[in-house]
């Protein structure tokens, strides 16, 4: 039986003419998937860490042979910026940004509020990634995952929402245990509140 060689391809060797102006993605059962591994790799490596390659927990900064899944927030950001198209498999049509926005509000909790903060962080040059494993909305990098430990975890708190003192202590302890700063983001004013815990 022949052994397959694991050939590593650098994205620096890829001709950018091979990448369409708008990368095609598919909307399937509330998931947004980029099936072409070259396009998925390009969005992750060259466009600053969009998507998560399926079956790879810690992707390297190189071409990977897997499709990737975009979060709803990432997908809308890329669609709004004309970086991707989203084909709705059920409706058998490409979705406009307006159509996808309405869908996103239905399938993603706090979508509008989170998107305001996500977009602001991206425009400031940060790289926000899903922060579920840290119990927050985003984990935020300056350079990117795999290049550094993220310095912040961000919780988006809509204006009318409340956070209890116990929840704040829990979040602060978690952030401290993983050596990150805990940040509350207000989407109405686009302000950020940093919390630092110290021993008296």
Secondary structure, DSSP 8 states (H G I E B T S, - for coil): ----------GGGS-GGGS-SSEEEEEETTEEEE--HHHHHHHHHTTTS-SEETT-SS--SS--SS-EEE-HHHHHHHHHTTSEEEEETTTTEE--HHHHHHHHHHHSTTHHHHHHHHHHHHHTT-EEEE-GGGTSSEEEESS-BTTB---EEEEE--TT----HHHHHHHHHHHHHTT-EEEEEETTTTEEEEE-----
